[in-house]
């Protein structure tokens, strides 16, 4: 503004341009204020999206389980989630109850366990994975992409519907993250047995924000 006054005093003819110059200064100040307000609005909107996945979980009536509770004689000398660069490698997880205990039913799908029960077990295994991801990453929104999932189904000899069982996990992830982030490559493999007689175990690899 001081430069503008000097210019006017030095060159009186510039007084003709004064209204235009004042309008330009006012416009630039308004633009700067509007830009700052817009930036603050974007920041507030981003803050409101924190823990969006947990919000969706609550809306679906689902709850992340507490850390796994198993007998002390069972050793687990490995990481449930191992982060390296922008990848998180997730160990095999089975179904858990909200208190962290291992969830039943137990046995082979196609014999002691029905397909529907196997589906629910895979869904619970997904919640178990999300619980450990939350503890490791601090925020489930940090997952940028679900890359690969492998489901192991404790299957009866003639059981061939392993895909329908592991769908319990895939449907959960897609309902929470949507297809852009949640869509993943996958295998659904029938095996002869699993630890603790679990009907299904799920492992995965995800890309994370760093």
N, C-alpha and C positions, 0 to 999 in steps of 0.2 A: 504493500500500500504506500510506503514511503517513496519507493521508486516511481510510482504513479504520480504522486504529488510533485516530485522533482521535475518529472517530464512535463507536467502541466505548467509549472512556474517558468520553466526554461523556454517552452514553446507554447505561448498562449493560444495559438491556433488549435492546439490539441484539446481545448475545452469542448470543441464540437464533438470529439470522440468520447467524451467522458461518460455519457449514458451507456454506450456500447461496452466500454471498458469495465464499468461497474457491474453491468449485467454478466460479463464474462467471469469476473471474480466471484460473484454470488453463485453462478452456475457451477463453477469448479468446487466451491466450498460445499454446496449441496450434494454434488456427486460424490465427494470424498466422504461425507457423513453417511450417505445412503450405502456406499460400498462397505463402510465399517459396520453399519447396522446389519447388512446382509451377511457379512462374515460371521458376526456374532450369532445371527440366527442359525446359520449352518452349523456352528459349533454346538449350539444348544440342541439342534436336531440330532446331531451325531451322539451327543451325550445321552439323549433319550433312548437311543438304540442299544445302549450297553446292556449285555445279558439278554438280548432278544431271544436267544434259543431257550433260556430258562423261563422266560415269559411264556413262550409257546408250550413248554413242558407243563407249566402250571395250568394253562388254558385247557390242556388235554387231560388234566387230572393225574399227571405222572410226576414221580418224585425220584431224584437221584439217590441211589443207596449210599450208605456210609461205607468207609473202607472195609475191605473183605475180612470177615472173621472166620478163621479155620482152626482146626486143631493144631496145637503147638508142635506136634510131632511131624507135621507136614512142612517141609522147607520150601521157601520160594526165593532162592538166591538170584533174582533177576528183577529188572524194572518192568512194571506194568506198562509204562509209557516211556519210550526212549526218544528224546528229541535230538536231532542232528541236522544242523542247518535249518532249512525251511520244511523239513519233514518230521513227522512224529510216527514212530513205529510202535504199534500197539500189540502187546502180547495177547494170547488167547484168553478171553474172558467168558465165564459161564454166567448163568442167571443168579441174581442175588435178590434177597428180600430187602426192604427199605432199611432194616437195622444192620445190614452188612453181612448177615448170615447167608449161607448157600441155599438157594431156593430149589425145591422139588417141582415136579415129580422126578424120580430117578429111574434110570433103566434105558432100554432100547426103544427107539421110536419104531412103531410097527408091532411092538409086543406090549411092554408095560406102559408105554407112553403113546398117546394118539398123535396124529398129525397136528390137530388143533393145539394140543398141549405143547408140542414141539415148537410150533409157531410162537406161542406166548413165551416159551423159554428163550427163544432167539431174541425176542423183543426185550426181555429182561436182561439178557446179555448185552444188548445195545445200551441200556440204561447204566449197566455196570461200567462199560467202556466210557460213556459220557461222564460218569462220576470221576473216574481217574483222569480223564482229559481235563476236567475242570480243576482238579487238584494240581495237575502239572502245569497247565497253561494259565490258570487264573480266570479265564474267560472262554466260554465255548464259542463265542463269536470269532475267536482267533483262527478257527478252521476255515481256510480258503477253499479247500476242495477235498472231498473223499475220493481217494484215488483207487484203492484196491481193498477188497474184502474177501476173506476166506472163511467159509463156514464148515465146521466139522460136525457131522451128525452121527451120533451113536445109533447106528441103524441095524435093524434086524436083517438077517441074511437075504431075504427076498424084497426088502424095502427099497423102493426106487423114487420116492417123492421127497428127496432131500431138498430140492429147489423150493417146494412149498413150505418147508420148515424154515429155511434161512430167509425166506421172504419176510418173516416177522421182524428181522433186523432191518432189511432194506426199506420196508414200508415205514418204519419208525424214522430212519434217517431222512428219507425223502419228505416225510410230513413235517419235519423240523427245519430242514435246510433248503428245501425246494430242489428242483432238478438241476439248476445251474451249479450249485455247490455240492448237493447231496448225491448226484448220480455217480455211480462207481462201477468199475470192473469187478467181477465176482466169480468165485467158485463155490460150489455146494457139494461137499464130498462126504460120502458115507464111509464110516470107519467101524472097526470091530469093537472098540471100547474107548472110553474117555475117562479122565481122572474123576474120582468120586462117584462114578456112575452117572455123570451128567448127561443129559440127552443131546446137548449141543454146546459147542464152544465157537466163539467168533474172534478172529484177529483182523487187523486192518492197518492200512497206511494212509495218512492224511497229509495234505500240504497245509502249512500254517503261516500266519503273518509273523514277520520278524522285524 
